[in-house]
Amino acid sequence: MGRIWRALASRHGWRAQVTAFWLGMLAVLALPPLHIIPALFLAIPGLLAMIGGAASWTAAFWIGLAWGFGFFAGGLYWITSAILTDVARFWWLVPIAVPALALPLGLFVAVPAAIAWAARPGWPRVLVFAGGFVGFELLRGTILTGFPWNLMGTVWAFDALPIQMAALIGVHGLSLITLTVAATPILDRRAFLGGVAVLAFCGAFGFARLWAPEPEPQPVGLLIVQGNIAQEVKWREESRVPILRRYVEATRDAAVQALRDLPPGYGLAVIWPETAVPFLLPNDPGARQLVAGALPQNALLLTGTVRGDFTPEGYARDLFNSLVVISPNTQVLATADKMNLVPFGEFMPLRGLLPIRLVQSTRDFTAAEERRLVVAGWLPPLVGLICYEVIFTGRIMPARRPAWIVNVTNDAWFGITAGPWQHLAAARLRAVEEGLPLARAAQTGVSAVFDARGRLVTRGPLGESAIIRALLPAPRAPTFYGYLGLALPFGLALAIFAFGWILSARNQR
């Protein structure tokens, strides 16, 4: 391995940047859905070796930028699928959309790489880089509305066992462990064995946490309907009524049978995906009448829909991407609006300068001002997360803690790519971090139910129509991460970063 690190360190100029790009691409193999984590044990120490071989901090910066460019370009290739839903308008974006996003995201690797160059080789550089990388990962989740997609800690979300530490330190804490351990091959055998011991400890912690018996489920049956509606036909005028009828017909018989199979005293929560209904359902009594016809008594519908806030004259002041709860008598029992809107999809940043909109609406959506607890009838109180809101770790809870999480999403944008699996991995981590069960309804998949420790209860397919059923798992006590939130991984990253500099200064003396 030493020969490999020396060969990488000897590369300079454009050869170094090309090599770093492919090392970043190699790291993508560790992301969902592949989860080939051993790839990081070459991609991370390889990057550190090249940083150490750089002639200056600026050279290290360009190496880090190239690595980050490869990592984000490979991890976010599925964005092209969203563009192809309207290829006649946006064909010109196909070759440039992914690079245009991946290059600025690469800056979140380039800066830690430049800083790490100034630290002494060995543990000091490893710790400075890991702490800096996670610090900028935290920044990526907040700056310019935030885009915390494919955080390094998500590589472990292939199963519940390796992600239990997220209940203590969150996904960013997992990122810190992952980067530090993956870097050990560049040090020595003892460091590598120490890294293996850390992973073994995390596994033992996960095993112990999962060993505890699961409490009785909440008295709610879940019926998740995955309609599998292609994005390019969803909002066509001639498709709106057939799509609504498709969901109604898929639900009607399944809901009756599901209620029959539930224990006495249980209610049924039917969940449809984000904007499953191509109408402004809360504002449309006729559409609600049709929807309510699919609901037996003791059943409630939770569905994604667009809703409007209208003036008395009939003008829509605001449009919201919402989750609503509908009763069998057509009443809207509760509403939760989306807070974290998608740039260029649901609102236009730099309005007027960039004429790009990847959804059919000609108006920007309005963001909710606060995260609301959804309380409706006999349903246990819940928090509704719409689409990619579920990726915002530490920022999903309302003031009062809910009993479960509902995530509705329209992953038809992603097509049959890695995107839906990456989104699913983020949702799974939110269940572990908050100690709450999570029910997820996705337009084309992947719909799923996780318990409060992130164990998979049931899952639907990708790219197919499906109906999945489950009992709603019980919530657990608030987690350590649930109490402290992002302050905890920020403090850990800062401490690791500072300790690396202390070691670096001591080695210099």
C-alpha positions in Angstrom: 0.0 0.0 0.0 2.9 2.3 0.7 3.9 2.1 -2.9 0.4 3.1 -4.0 0.4 6.2 -1.7 3.8 7.2 -2.9 2.8 6.9 -6.6 -0.3 9.0 -6.0 1.7 11.6 -4.1 4.1 11.9 -7.0 1.4 13.1 -9.4 1.3 16.8 -10.1 -0.5 19.2 -12.4 -3.4 18.0 -14.5 -2.4 14.4 -13.9 -3.0 14.8 -10.2 -6.4 16.4 -10.8 -7.5 13.6 -13.2 -6.4 11.0 -10.7 -8.2 12.8 -7.9 -11.4 13.0 -10.0 -11.4 9.2 -10.5 -10.7 8.6 -6.8 -13.8 10.7 -6.1 -15.7 8.6 -8.6 -14.5 5.5 -6.8 -15.9 6.8 -3.5 -19.3 6.9 -5.1 -19.4 3.1 -5.0 -19.8 3.3 -1.2 -23.1 5.3 -1.6 -26.5 3.8 -1.9 -27.6 1.6 -3.5 -24.2 -0.2 -3.9 -22.7 0.4 -0.4 -19.3 -0.9 -1.5 -17.6 0.6 1.6 -14.1 -0.8 1.0 -13.9 1.6 -1.9 -13.4 4.4 0.7 -10.3 2.7 2.0 -8.6 3.6 -1.3 -10.5 6.8 -2.2 -9.9 8.6 1.1 -6.3 7.7 1.9 -5.5 8.2 -1.8 -6.8 11.8 -1.6 -4.8 12.4 1.6 -1.6 11.0 -0.1 -2.2 13.4 -3.0 -2.7 16.3 -0.6 0.5 15.5 1.1 2.3 15.4 -2.3 1.0 18.8 -3.4 3.5 21.5 -3.8 1.3 24.2 -2.2 -2.0 24.7 -0.6 -3.4 25.9 -3.9 -2.4 22.7 -5.6 -4.1 20.8 -2.7 -7.2 22.9 -3.3 -7.4 21.9 -6.9 -6.8 18.2 -6.0 -9.7 18.4 -3.5 -11.9 20.2 -6.0 -11.3 17.5 -8.6 -12.0 14.7 -6.0 -15.2 16.5 -4.9 -16.2 17.0 -8.5 -15.9 13.3 -9.2 -17.7 12.4 -6.0 -20.7 14.6 -6.6 -20.9 14.1 -10.4 -21.0 10.3 -9.9 -23.4 10.5 -6.9 -25.8 13.0 -8.5 -25.9 11.7 -12.1 -29.6 11.0 -11.7 -30.4 14.7 -12.0 -30.3 14.3 -15.7 -33.4 12.1 -15.3 -35.4 15.0 -14.0 -34.4 17.1 -17.1 -35.4 14.3 -19.5 -39.0 14.5 -18.2 -39.3 17.6 -20.5 -36.5 17.1 -22.9 -38.1 19.2 -25.6 -37.6 22.3 -23.4 -34.4 21.4 -21.5 -32.3 19.3 -23.9 -29.5 21.8 -23.7 -29.2 21.2 -19.9 -28.5 17.5 -20.3 -24.7 17.8 -20.7 -24.2 20.7 -18.2 -26.7 20.2 -15.4 -24.7 17.6 -13.4 -21.3 19.4 -13.8 -22.9 22.7 -13.0 -24.0 21.3 -9.7 -21.1 19.0 -8.9 -18.4 21.7 -9.4 -19.6 24.1 -6.7 -20.3 21.2 -4.4 -16.7 20.2 -4.9 -15.7 23.3 -3.1 -16.9 21.6 0.1 -14.0 19.1 -0.3 -11.5 21.5 -1.8 -11.3 23.9 1.2 -10.8 21.1 3.8 -8.1 19.6 1.4 -6.3 23.0 1.3 -6.4 23.3 5.0 -5.2 19.8 5.6 -2.2 20.4 3.4 -0.8 22.7 6.1 -1.0 20.1 8.8 1.7 17.6 9.5 1.5 14.2 7.8 0.1 11.3 9.7 -2.6 11.6 12.4 -2.6 15.4 12.4 -3.5 15.6 8.7 -6.1 12.8 9.0 -7.9 14.5 11.9 -7.7 18.0 10.4 -9.1 16.7 7.1 -11.9 14.6 8.7 -13.0 17.5 11.0 -12.8 20.0 8.2 -14.7 17.7 5.8 -17.6 17.2 8.3 -17.6 20.9 9.2 -18.1 21.7 5.5 -20.7 18.9 5.3 -22.6 20.7 8.0 -22.2 24.0 6.1 -23.5 22.3 2.9 -26.7 21.5 4.7 -27.5 25.1 5.6 -25.9 27.5 3.1 -28.2 28.8 0.2 -31.2 26.8 1.6 -29.0 23.7 2.0 -28.4 20.5 0.0 -27.2 17.8 2.5 -27.6 15.0 -0.1 -25.3 11.9 0.0 -23.6 12.7 3.4 -20.7 10.4 3.9 -22.4 8.7 6.8 -25.2 7.4 4.6 -22.9 4.7 3.2 -23.9 2.6 6.2 -27.6 2.8 5.7 -27.9 -0.6 4.0 -29.0 -2.1 7.3 -30.2 -1.0 10.7 -27.2 -2.4 12.6 -24.4 -0.1 11.4 -26.4 3.1 11.7 -27.4 2.8 15.4 -24.6 5.3 16.4 -26.7 7.9 14.6 -29.0 7.9 17.6 -26.1 9.4 19.6 -24.1 11.5 17.1 -26.3 11.8 14.0 -25.4 11.1 10.4 -22.6 13.7 10.5 -21.1 11.8 13.4 -21.1 8.7 11.3 -19.4 10.7 8.6 -16.6 11.7 11.0 -16.1 8.0 12.0 -16.2 6.9 8.4 -13.6 9.4 7.2 -11.2 8.8 10.1 -11.4 5.1 9.9 -11.2 5.0 6.0 -8.0 7.1 6.2 -6.1 4.7 8.4 -4.5 2.7 5.6 -2.3 5.7 4.9 -0.9 5.5 8.5 0.3 2.2 9.8 -0.9 -1.3 10.7 -1.7 -0.3 14.3 -3.8 2.6 13.1 -5.7 0.4 10.7 -6.4 -2.2 13.4 -7.5 0.6 15.6 -10.0 1.7 12.9 -11.3 -1.9 12.7 -11.7 -1.9 16.4 -13.8 1.4 16.2 -16.0 -0.2 13.6 -16.4 -3.3 15.8 -17.4 -1.1 18.7 -20.0 0.6 16.6 -21.3 -2.8 15.5 -21.5 -4.0 19.1 -23.4 -0.8 20.1 -25.8 -1.4 17.3 -26.3 -5.0 18.2 -27.0 -4.1 21.8 -29.4 -1.4 20.8 -31.3 -3.7 18.5 -31.4 -6.5 21.1 -33.9 -4.8 23.2 -37.5 -6.1 22.6 -39.7 -4.0 20.4 -42.8 -2.6 22.1 -46.3 -3.3 20.9 -47.2 -1.3 17.7 -49.5 1.8 17.8 -53.2 1.0 17.1 -52.9 2.1 13.5 -52.7 0.1 10.3 -50.8 1.6 7.4 -51.9 1.2 3.8 -49.4 2.9 1.4 -50.4 3.3 -2.2 -47.7 3.7 -4.8 -49.4 4.7 -8.0 -46.3 4.7 -10.3 -47.3 7.7 -12.4 -44.7 8.9 -14.9 -43.7 12.5 -14.2 -44.0 13.6 -17.9 -47.8 12.8 -17.9 -48.7 13.7 -14.3 -49.9 17.3 -14.9 -51.4 17.0 -18.4 -55.0 18.2 -18.4 -56.3 14.9 -19.9 -54.4 12.8 -17.3 -55.7 14.5 -14.1 -59.0 12.7 -13.7 -57.6 9.2 -14.7 -54.8 9.6 -12.2 -57.2 10.5 -9.4 -59.4 7.6 -10.3 -56.4 5.3 -10.4 -55.5 6.1 -6.8 -59.2 5.9 -5.7 -59.7 2.5 -7.3 -56.4 1.1 -6.0 -57.4 2.2 -2.5 -61.1 1.3 -2.2 -60.9 -2.5 -2.1 -57.5 -2.6 -0.4 -58.7 -0.3 2.4 -61.8 -2.5 3.2 -59.7 -5.6 3.3 -57.0 -4.0 5.4 -59.5 -2.9 8.0 -60.9 -6.4 8.2 -57.5 -7.8 8.9 -56.7 -5.3 11.7 -57.2 -6.1 15.4 -60.3 -4.6 17.1 -59.9 -1.0 18.0 -57.4 -0.2 15.2 -57.8 2.6 12.7 -56.4 2.6 9.1 -54.1 5.4 7.8 -54.1 5.4 4.0 -51.0 7.3 2.7 -50.6 8.6 -0.9 -47.4 10.2 -2.2 -46.5 13.8 -2.7 -48.9 15.6 -5.1 -50.6 12.2 -5.8 -53.8 14.1 -6.5 -53.3 16.5 -9.5 -55.9 18.9 -8.1 -55.9 21.5 -5.4 -57.6 19.0 -3.1 -58.2 21.2 -0.1 -59.8 23.8 -2.4 -61.8 21.4 -4.6 -64.9 19.9 -2.9 -65.7 17.7 -5.9 -62.2 16.1 -5.9 -62.5 15.5 -2.1 -65.9 13.8 -2.6 -64.3 11.4 -5.1 -61.4 10.7 -2.8 -63.6 10.2 0.3 -65.5 7.5 -1.6 -62.4 5.3 -1.3 -62.3 5.6 2.5 -64.3 3.3 4.7 -65.3 4.4 8.2 -62.4 4.4 10.7 -60.0 5.2 7.9 -58.2 8.5 7.2 -56.3 9.6 4.1 -52.9 11.3 4.3 -52.0 12.6 0.9 -49.7 15.0 -0.8 -51.4 17.8 -2.7 -51.0 21.4 -3.9 -53.2 23.8 -2.0 -53.9 27.5 -2.6 -54.5 30.4 -0.3 -57.2 32.4 -2.2 -58.5 35.9 -1.8 -62.2 36.6 -1.7 -62.0 37.5 -5.4 -60.6 34.1 -6.2 -57.0 35.1 -6.8 -54.4 32.6 -5.4 -52.0 34.6 -3.1 -49.9 31.6 -2.3 -49.4 28.1 -3.5 -48.2 25.4 -1.0 -46.9 21.9 -1.5 -48.8 20.2 1.3 -49.7 17.1 3.2 -53.4 17.0 4.2 -55.5 14.6 6.2 -58.9 13.8 4.7 -61.8 12.1 6.5 -64.5 9.8 4.9 -66.9 12.8 5.1 -64.6 14.9 2.9 -63.4 17.2 5.7 -59.8 18.4 5.7 -58.7 17.6 9.3 -55.2 18.9 9.2 -52.6 20.5 6.9 -48.8 20.7 6.9 -47.0 22.8 4.3 -43.5 22.1 3.0 -40.7 24.3 4.5 -37.7 23.3 2.5 -38.5 24.0 -1.1 -36.4 22.6 -4.1 -34.4 25.3 -5.8 -35.3 25.6 -9.6 -38.1 23.1 -9.0 -40.4 24.8 -6.5 -39.0 28.3 -6.4 -36.5 30.3 -8.5 -33.4 31.5 -6.8 -31.9 34.6 -8.4 -35.3 35.2 -9.9 -35.2 36.7 -13.4 -31.5 35.9 -13.9 -31.8 32.1 -14.5 -34.8 31.2 -16.6 -34.8 27.5 -15.6 -37.8 25.8 -14.0 -38.0 22.0 -13.9 -41.7 21.7 -12.9 -44.8 22.5 -14.8 -46.0 25.3 -12.4 -45.5 28.8 -13.6 -45.4 30.2 -10.1 -43.1 29.7 -7.1 -44.4 27.8 -4.1 -44.5 29.5 -0.8 -42.5 27.9 2.1 -44.1 27.2 5.4 -42.8 29.4 8.2 -42.6 26.6 10.8 -42.7 22.9 11.1 -46.2 22.0 12.4 -47.3 19.0 14.4 -50.1 17.3 12.5 -53.0 16.3 14.9 -56.1 14.8 13.2 -58.8 12.7 14.8 -57.6 9.4 16.3 -54.2 9.5 14.4 -51.2 9.6 16.7 -49.6 13.1 16.3 -47.1 13.1 13.4 -44.7 15.3 11.5 -45.1 15.4 7.7 -42.0 15.7 5.6 -42.6 16.4 1.9 -40.0 15.1 -0.6 -36.5 16.0 0.1 -37.3 17.6 3.5 -36.4 14.2 4.9 -32.7 14.8 4.1 -32.3 17.7 6.5 -30.9 16.0 9.6 -31.5 17.8 12.9 -34.1 20.1 11.3 -37.3 18.0 10.9 -38.9 18.1 14.4 -41.7 20.5 15.4 -41.7 22.1 18.9 -43.7 19.2 20.3 -42.4 15.7 19.6 -44.6 13.6 17.4 -45.3 9.8 17.6 -44.2 9.1 14.0 -42.9 10.5 10.8 -44.7 10.6 7.4 -42.6 11.2 4.3 -44.5 11.7 1.1 -42.4 12.1 -2.1 -42.6 12.2 -5.9 -39.4 10.3 -6.8 -40.7 9.9 -10.3 -38.3 12.7 -11.0 -35.4 10.3 -10.3 -36.4 7.6 -12.7 -34.9 4.1 -12.3 -31.6 5.4 -10.9 -29.7 5.5 -7.7 -31.6 8.6 -6.7 -34.6 6.9 -5.0 -32.3 4.6 -3.0 -30.2 7.5 -1.8 -33.4 9.3 -0.8 -34.6 6.2 1.0 -31.3 5.9 2.9 -31.7 9.4 4.2 -35.2 8.7 5.4 -34.0 5.6 7.3 -31.4 7.6 9.1 -34.0 10.1 10.3 -35.9 7.3 12.0 -32.8 6.3 13.9 -31.7 9.8 14.8 -35.1 10.8 16.2 -36.2 7.4 17.6 -39.4 7.5 15.7 -41.1 5.1 13.2 -41.2 6.4 9.6 -43.8 5.7 6.9 -42.8 6.7 3.4 -45.1 6.9 0.3 -43.2 7.4 -3.0 -44.9 8.0 -6.3 -42.8 5.4 -8.2 -40.9 4.0 -5.3 -39.3 3.3 -3.0 -42.2 3.3 -0.5 -41.3 1.7 2.9 -42.0 1.6 6.6 -39.1 1.7 9.2 -39.4 1.2 12.9 -38.0 3.6 15.5 -34.5 2.0 15.2 -34.4 2.0 11.4 -35.3 -1.6 11.0 -37.1 -2.3 7.7 -40.7 -3.4 8.4 -41.8 -3.5 4.7 -40.8 -2.1 1.4 -42.3 -1.7 -2.1 -40.5 -2.1 -5.4 -39.0 0.7 -7.6 -40.8 1.7 -10.8 -43.9 -0.4 -10.2 -47.4 0.1 -8.8 -47.7 -1.3 -5.3 -49.7 -1.4 -2.2 -47.9 -2.1 1.0 -49.4 -2.8 4.4 -48.0 -2.7 8.0 -48.8 -1.9 11.5 -47.4 1.4 12.8 -44.4 0.7 15.0 -44.1 2.3 18.4 -42.0 5.4 19.1 -38.9 5.1 21.3 -37.7 7.5 24.0 -36.1 10.7 22.6 -32.5 10.0 21.5 -29.3 11.8 22.6 -29.1 13.3 19.1 -32.7 14.2 19.2 -32.0 16.4 22.3 -28.8 18.1 21.0 -29.3 18.1 17.3 -26.6 19.5 15.0 -24.7 21.1 17.9 -23.3 17.7 18.8 -21.7 16.7 15.4 -20.5 20.3 15.1 -18.8 20.1 18.4 -17.2 16.7 17.6 -16.0 17.9 14.2 -14.5 21.1 15.8 -12.8 19.0 18.6 -11.3 16.6 16.1 -10.1 19.4 13.9 -8.6 21.3 16.8 -6.9 18.1 18.2 -5.3 17.5 14.8 -3.8 21.0 14.8 -2.5 20.5 18.4 -0.8 17.2 17.3 0.6 19.0 14.2 2.1 21.8 16.4 3.5 19.3 18.8 5.1 17.3 16.0 6.7 20.4 14.6 8.3 21.2 18.0 
